[in-house]
């Protein structure tokens, strides 16, 4: 099936198509037309004109619009999940979970907008002031450009376009080239809704040319990007005067204190390290373990990991499906071999069947090894032995990334210290750093990005303050 272009509400077909190959079956599952700079500029121009109407639309209409999309998604859960499975090899059970999370994200966007408000200002609070009717309101920025990744090609699109549209903006979406049909089917629900605002959403496909045109154009007032740090750096250097929201890489870490429940922490760590084949920004990559329980924890983690089924993404009981492409397999093998060459020990995994890479645990890992210094983005986790909490938090923070960290402990004082000590955008106590609720603020510090996602917080990113004084 072909993912066609949407120039606003007009669907346009092209003859020259790029095929998407299923990473498990190696069969063609979808196709898309690569757009040009001129296509992207056309979509931006349409969005710029449409933003005049989106701004004037009522909140009630926009909420009805999103609620209609929710209903259509609920009627098509199996089809959308199958498309996710086809294009990126996401195990079907987790593909269905992503569709359900997408539905919740849209609902949360409606709730957040319904309760969004400004505030009054006491202009007579200073001697130089006087009594007036003063307040501020938030209004849509106009046009929002959204660039999304392959690992959650439905829900991460929802996290951008749902808050942007419900807050009264027009949107140009460039979805990941790996999952164009997922984005097409999702966007079509918005565009064909009986409550849709004409031309409020456009979809263009491609890579560097399309992305750079969106970044450098003066039309978008906000650019929302989820992806790699190198691309994030390019965006910040070329975006010009516009608001930029970046959700970039991570190198998620946890500390297992000697007071922790070893079986529980190992079970959760296996889940957090290997869910979605480790292709998650907050995938657990570094586990710092108190030396008193290191060996016991390593064995339990191995036991829990080897319970996880690796296989066909179409089987309901598969936990780990294929990596996105052969390059990802090559990188995973390279990470493991480099670590072994540097003295690490692999206690399970480090093998593949096709694009299925088995969950891998590396022990005897040290601070200077490349495998823990950079983002791996594969089903590989490293265990590092530490003498104390202080050593663990120092090592966790010694990273250019700061997305999410966690700790497993039954020590209340240690919990309180960790909340303050962790240099990151989010902390989790007694669970994995991979834990994310769509309602929460989400975003990192340092090279992990700027700005926040989560519908209520994304609406703040996609709106601007206007101050009003009535004398």
Secondary structure, DSSP 8 states (H G I E B T S, - for coil): -EE-EEETTEEE--S--EEEE-TTT--EEEEE----HHHHHHHHHHHHHHHHHHHHS-HHHHHHHHHHHHHHHHHTHHHHHHHHHHHH---HHHHHHHHHHHHHHHHHHHHHHHT---EEE-TTSSTT----EEEEEEEE-SEEEEE--STTTTHHHHHHHHHHHHTT-EEEEE--GGGHHHHHHHHHHHHTSTT--TT-EEE---SHHHHHHHHH-SS-SEEEEES-HHHHHHHHHH--SSEEEEE----EEEEE-TTS-HHHHHHHHHHHHHGGGG-STT-EEEEEEETTTHHHHHHHHHHHHTTS-BS-TTSTT--B---SSHHHHHHHHHHHHHHHHTT-EEEE---EETTEE--EEEES--TT-HHHHS---SSEEEEEEESSHHHHHHHHHSSSEESEEEEE-S-HHHHHHHHHH--SSEEEESS-TT---TTS-B--EETTEES-BSHHHHHHHTEEEEEEEE-
